[in-house]
Amino acid sequence: MEQQVQNAEEWKPKFNPWIVSVPIIGAAFMFVLDETIANVALLHMAGTYSASREEALWILTSYLIASGIIIPAVDWFCKLMGRKAFFTFSVLLFVCSSFLCGISNTLGMMIFARILQGIGGGALLPLCQAILLENFSVTERGKAMALFGMVVVIAPIIGPVLGGWITDNFHWSWIFFINIPIGVVTIILIKLLLEDPPYARRQKNVRIDTIGFFLLTIWLVTLQIILDKGNNADWFNAVWVRRMAVVCVLAAIFFFISQLKRKDTLVDLSVFKDKNFSVGTLVQVVVNLVLLASMAILPQFLQTLMGYNAFLSGLTMMPRGAGSLTSVILSGVLANKIDNRILLCIGLVCIGIAGFQLSEVNLDISMTSISLPNFILGLGMGFSMVPSIALSAVTLDNKQMTNAAGLQNLLKNIGGAIGTSLSGTMIARCSQMHQYAMVQNLNDLNPVYQERLASMAAGMAQFAHPVTAQHMAQNTLYNQLVQQATLLGFVDTFRMFSIAAVVIIPTVFMLKNIDYKKAC
């Protein structure tokens, strides 16, 4: 037994780690790209399926929750099949389900295909993260995480641009078909380059934690149903929401109890005793929540209020990609030279600044007014994601990496799903609040309203009957009010998410920094 442990610690990859990282990065890119590539095509898909905007969001959230369910079982599947075999199977399932997404002709079929896609893709990110951390030495992990962070941060930026161009020039189904060639090449390279270390090979007499997996599934599924349908049902004023919330909370409580009290559990929660891992995971959850929420609502703002098409709304995300690329490169260069906690704080501050800038938008802005906040937000994403991943893993052993990466990505997925669903609710509720406050100004005792109404009705009377012109003018003014109320709903949502990024900054100082000199 001692010899096995020693061999595990002394294990080194056969090929150069940078060569091995090629299929790893390919798999991660493919998975993360699909988290956002459908954002700009949501309205088109909603039209295809005759669905509402809220129903179309299920296409995003079902993917996130399905991937979240499978993530904690990654370590078990690796023991059952061997990590390389399970990695290959996951990519294959992801590719096949992407094809099903592309040929889906109903919303139900699309959601089912996205669930399969999430199950296949859910394992990819934690496996990629764990493999990269294991293949590189401690002194090289900063650069490795910079490469990984480049994919995690930039792929969601490329997604809307690529998705918008494909949707406007071809058909939205092709945003899923493009995964097929990427997946095939990735599978071939995995077969040629990847190998399993001793502790990640297939094991005998592996048992799955059926109880834990069942409780986890109930917890996440009920949580997502509440988040997706709660706003339309008036949240806890609906009896079924209250009942489902009770089931959700109990399932979560029993899941964590079962993982702490029983043996051979789905996940090993003992990694949360590591302060760096716990705090680093919390920061990543918040960052992922803000990232995916902003990626979901900004295209909607540009398409519904500014009249942008899918490609132009995606194109506005390009400065965010430039900012992310800049900060990821700088993070890799500076990781071994300055305190990683400083980089992390800079990233969170940038996210906060960008959020407040986006909360100053109006309906008279140009595309350049969106570019600067997006660039700053991209800087924040790179500076916060890369050092937080490295800091959270610095005090963990290699044998803990797969389990820790699975737990971390599970919580990040939950955060992303909550952020995506919560953003829609916040926009709807804040818009209603502002509309209620503003509509009181549309009355006959308001001289400004009367003046504007008379002027508009007089202009329309040249083309319609005076009575009809009066009604047309009233409807036009009311529609402008609704538009302004919706704008303020987006503004409030941007501001709240930026506050969340700033509030998390004090926790950074709880992290232990990486001592690269000692590691050498």
ABEGO torsion letter per residue (X at the ends): XAAAAAAAAABBBABBAAAAAAAAAAAAAAAAAAAAAAAAAAAAAAAAAGBBAAAAAAAAAAAAAAAAAAAAAAAAAAAAAEAAAAAAAAAAAAAAAAAAAAABABAAAAAAAAAAAAAAAAAAAAAAAAAAAAABBAAAAAAAAAAAAAAAAAAAAAAAAAAAAAAAABBAAAAAAAAAAAAAAAAAAAAAABBBBAAABBBBGBBBBAAAAAAAAAAAAAAAAAAAAAAAAGEAABAAAAAAAAAAAAAAAAAAAAAAABBGBABBAAAAABAAAAAAAAAAAAAAAAAAAAAAAAAAAAAAAAGBBAAAAAAAAAAAAAAAAAAAAAAAAAAAABBAAAAAAAAAAAAAAAAAAAAABBAABBAAAAAAAAAAAAAAAAAAAAAAAAAAAAABBAAAAAAAAAAAAAAAAAAAAAAAAAAAAAAAAAAAAAAAAAAAABBAABAAAAAAAAAAAAAAAAABBAAAAAAAAAAAAAAAAAAAAAAAAAAAAAAAAAAAAAAAAAAAAABBBBBAAAAX
